Every structure is written in structure tokens, then in C-alpha cells.
Amino acid sequence: MIQIMNNQTNPYSTPQQHGMAVTGERAAQVLKNTYMLLGLSLIVATGASWFAMSSNVSFVNPFLTIGVYFGLLIATNMLRNSAWGILAVFGLTGWLGFTTGPIINMYAQIPGGMEIVTTALGGTAFIFVAMSAIALVTRKDFSFLTNFIMIGILVAFVASLANLFFGIPALSLAVSAAFVMLSSLLIMWQTSAIIHGGETNYILATVTLFVSIYNLFMSLLHLLTALSGDD
């Protein structure tokens, strides 16, 4: 799922927002709030996914999934400076979790399917921790990756839409591999943006990280399935 990177070509180029200097203490608070909201968002997504699985919800049309996602993404951006923005985040993450439930149910029906899901979850968690740690430990400015990540995500998204019509296995695998790489970089990029004061809105930061985790999990799921020979 595509994530529009937040409103600035270079997110680190502006040291002040709304007349307030971005300090180390303020960046730490944004990071703390982001991780707290991200944790709650993952709980909401997991609950929505479990509900869809237990209710045996059928597959959601991919174009409906994308349409509702973009609607919720726009709403989240519009409400990013109010408490309603938090509810919009939960709506977005809950929707993505809900639409993932039927996919996991499908894997549960095939031999070794749940092992693939578990491996994909473990891989996603490992990559998230590793890429966040790189940004936090090195404290390197990764703003130079902005254009590469943004263009890469747009190209991969367009390719994934095209493949809905053409169904080319090689293209599907290439798109999944691209999203694994780009989502990993985006996690590192967003974390770096927070600690360097380039992102001061924890709602937007949470959405970026959650969508990166979602894309990472779904892409790993596809790649692992292909490698196992079950795709």
C-alpha cells in the first residue's frame, strides 16, 4: 500500500515549525508518542484481523481496499492536528487489519501456511527493530533517501496495480521484493526524521511506520510463499 511521504520534499530542511524550535527533548516526545500510538494501532489491526478471520469474511475487492485506504489516509492528514486524527489512524489501521484477515485464513487452509505467516511476522518484527535501531543508534541523517524512496514507492505501486490486470508472476515477485526494500528504508527514514526534528507530528509518523510494517509483512508473505512453492 502506497504511503504519501509527508508534505515536504526534504523533511529535514526546516528546523522550525509553527514558530517553535525543534529540540532534542521535543523530538524524544514525538518518538515516544509515535511508538505508543503505533503499538495501539497494531493492537487495533490485530483485533480487526482476528474478527475478520473468526467471522470467515470473504476477500475484499483490492480496488475497494485501496479506495477506502486512501479515503482514510486523506482524513488522517486533514485531522492530524486534532484528537480526531487518532481515531482516523485507528480507522485506517483497523481497515488494513480487517482486509488482511481473509488472506491469513487462506494461508491457514494450505499445508505449512501458518508457518509462512509466522515467519513473515517474525521477519517483519526483526526488520522493524533493526532499521529503527540503525537510525536511533547511528543518529545519521537519512534525508538524502527521500526522493529515492518516494519515487520507488510510486513506481512499485503503479507496477502492482498493473499486475492486477496482467498477473505476471515475475513482476509480482519483483514488486514484493521492491516493497520489502523500500518499506525497510522507509522505517529507517521516518525514525531518522523524528530524531532530527524533520517530523513533529506523531500521527503522521505513526501512519508512515504502520503502513511500512503492513507492506513489509504482506510482501514477505508473498515472497516466502513463492520460495516454499505454494504460490
N, C-alpha and C positions, 0 to 999 in steps of 0.2 A: 504494500500500500504506500502510495506516494506521500511524502511529508513536505509541505512547503516550508522552506527554511526561513526563519523569522525576519522579514521586513527590511533587512539591511544586507547590502552586498558584502560588506565586511563587518561582521558583528563585533569586532574588537576595536573598531576605529573610533568609537565615541566614548570617551571616558566619563561623560556625564549624561544623565537622563533626568528630565523633569527638574533640572536645576540642582540636582543632588549628586555630589561626588560619590563614585563607587569605591568603597573602602574594602579592605580585607574582611572586616567584620560583617559588612553588608553582604559580600559575596558568600561568606560562610553561612549566613542565614538563608540566603536564596538556595544554596546547595542543600541545606538541612530540610527546608520546606519542600524542595523538589523531591528528595528521596522519600519523605513522609507521604506526599501525595502520590508518588509513583507506587509505593507499597500498597496504599489503599486502592489504587487503580487496578493493580494486579489482583487484589482480592475480589474486587467487583467483577473483573473479567473472568476470573476462575469460577465465581458463583454463577455468572451468566452462562458460561460454557457448560457447567455441571447441569444447570436447569435444562438447557437445550438437549444435552445427552440423555438425561433421565426422562425427558418428555418425548424422546425419539423425533425431534424436529427434523424435517427433511432439509436437503440442501437449499440454501438461499441463493437465488439468482445472482451471479457475480456482478452484473450491472446494477442490481438493486443494492448489493453490498457496498459497491463503490459510491453510488449516488447518495445513500444515507450517510456514509462515512464523510464525504465532502461537505454535506449539509451540516453535520455535527462539528466538523473541523472549522467551518466558517463561523458557526455560532460560538465556538470556543474562543476564536480570535476576537470576535466582537465583544465578548463578555470577559476578556482576560483580566481586566482591572476591577472586577467585582466578584462578590462571593458566588454569584450565579455561574461564574466561569468554572468553579469547582464541580458544580452539578453537570455542566456541559462536558467536562472531562470524564466524569463517571458515565454519562450517556454514551460518549464515543468509545470508551474502553469496554463498557458493557456490551455495546453493539458488536464490536470486533470479537469479544469473547463468545457471544451468542452464536455468531456465524461460524465460529471455529468448532463448536460442539459437534455438529453433524460430521465434520471432517474427522474428528477424533473417533467418533462412533464407527465410521467407515474402517478406520485402521484397526479397531477392536475386533472386527469381523474377519480379518485376514491373519494367517499364521505369522507370528512374530511381530504383528502390527504394533502392539502396545510397547514392545521393547524398542521399536523405532521411535515411538512418541517419547518414551522416557529418555532415550539417548539424545533426541533433539532438544528436549527440555534441559538436560544436563549440559549439552554443548552451548545452548543459549545462555545459561547462567554463567558458565565458565568464561565465555567471550565477554559478556557484560562486565563481569568483575575485572577481567584482565584489561579491557580497554579503558574502563574507568580508572583503574589503578595507574595505568600509564600516564593519564592526564593529571591525576592527583599527585603522584609521586614525582614525576619529572617537572610538573608545572610549566610545561612547554606551551608556547603559543601556537595552536594549530589552525589559526585563521587562514593560513595560506592554502588550506584544503577546501575552503568554502566553495569556490567555483567548480572544482573537480567533483565534489560530492553532489552539488546541486545539479550540474549537467548530467552526471552519471545516473542519478536517480530518475531524472526526466526521461532519459534515453531508455533505461531499463523498464520504466513504467509503460512507455509507449510500446516497447517490444512485447511486454506481457499482454497488453491489450490486443496487439496484432495476433499474437499466438492463440488468443481465444477463438479466432476465426480460422487460422491455418493449422493449428495443432501439430506443430513441428517439434518432435521430441528433443532434438539437439538444441533448438532455440530455447525451449522451456528450461533445459538444464543450464544453458548459458545465462539466462535471466536469473535463475535461482542462485547460481554462483556469484553473479554480479551483486545481487541483493545481500548476500552474506558478507561480501567485502565492504560494500557501501554502508550497510547498516552498522557494521563494526566500527568503521571510520566515523560514522555519524555519532555514535555513542561517545567516542573519544573527543570529537569536535565539540559536541554540546557541553560535555563536562568541562572542557578547557574554556569554553566561552563563559561559563558560570564563574569559574575561579578567577578569570581575568577581567570580570566586570562587563563582558560583552552581552550577557543575558541577565537581566534583573527581574524578569517575570517568571516566577516558578511554575505558573500554569502552562505557559508556552513551552518551557523547558521540559515539564513532565510529559506533555503530548509528544514532543520530539523523541524523548527517550522511550516512551511506551511504544510508539509506532516502530521505532528501530528494533525493539525487542520482539514485537509481533512479526515484523518482516523477517527477522533473523530466524525465529522459530519455524515459521512456515517454509522458508527457503531450505533450512536444514532438513526439515521433514521430507521435502521433495527430493533433495539430493540423497539422503540416506535410503529412501525407498528405492530410488534408481540404482544405487550401489548394491542394494540387497537383492535386486532382480525381481521385486514385487510390483514395480511400476508398469 
